[in-house]
Amino acid sequence: MLKLCPFVKVALSTVLFTMLVCQNPAFAWNKAGHMVSGAIACLSFLLRMNKKLSITENY
């Protein structure tokens, strides 16, 4: 077993605890979140393509 000084043990346990606590918002990402972000990305893409097409149609 690896022997660590008390400061390192406290630091490591604090980092691990923080990582576990901070990942909770990631659990909220579900199908609805994917659908919303996909719709936003699709709309953004279509608007960009529409602008590019309207610019190139004039030439």
C-alpha positions in Angstrom: 0.0 0.0 0.0 1.2 3.5 -0.9 2.0 5.6 2.2 1.0 9.2 1.7 1.4 12.2 4.1 -1.8 13.5 5.6 -1.8 16.6 3.5 -1.7 14.6 0.3 -4.5 12.3 1.5 -6.7 15.4 2.3 -5.9 17.0 -1.0 -6.7 13.8 -3.0 -9.9 13.2 -1.2 -11.0 16.8 -1.7 -10.3 16.6 -5.4 -12.2 13.3 -5.8 -15.1 14.6 -3.8 -15.2 17.8 -5.9 -15.1 15.9 -9.1 -18.0 13.7 -8.0 -20.1 16.6 -6.8 -19.5 18.7 -9.9 -20.5 16.0 -12.3 -24.1 16.0 -11.0 -25.3 18.6 -13.6 -24.1 16.2 -16.3 -26.7 13.7 -15.2 -29.4 16.2 -16.1 -28.5 15.9 -19.8 -31.3 13.7 -21.3 -33.1 13.2 -24.6 -34.9 16.6 -24.4 -31.5 18.3 -23.9 -30.1 16.6 -26.9 -33.2 17.5 -29.0 -33.0 21.2 -28.0 -29.3 21.5 -28.8 -29.8 19.6 -32.1 -32.6 22.0 -33.1 -30.5 25.0 -32.3 -27.6 23.6 -34.2 -29.8 22.7 -37.2 -31.4 26.2 -37.2 -28.0 27.9 -37.0 -26.7 25.7 -39.9 -29.7 26.3 -42.1 -29.5 30.1 -41.5 -25.8 30.1 -42.5 -26.5 28.0 -45.6 -29.4 30.3 -46.6 -27.1 33.3 -46.3 -24.4 31.6 -48.4 -26.9 30.5 -51.0 -28.5 33.9 -51.3 -25.0 35.5 -51.7 -24.0 33.0 -54.4 -27.3 33.2 -56.3 -26.6 36.8 -57.3 -23.4 35.9 -59.2 
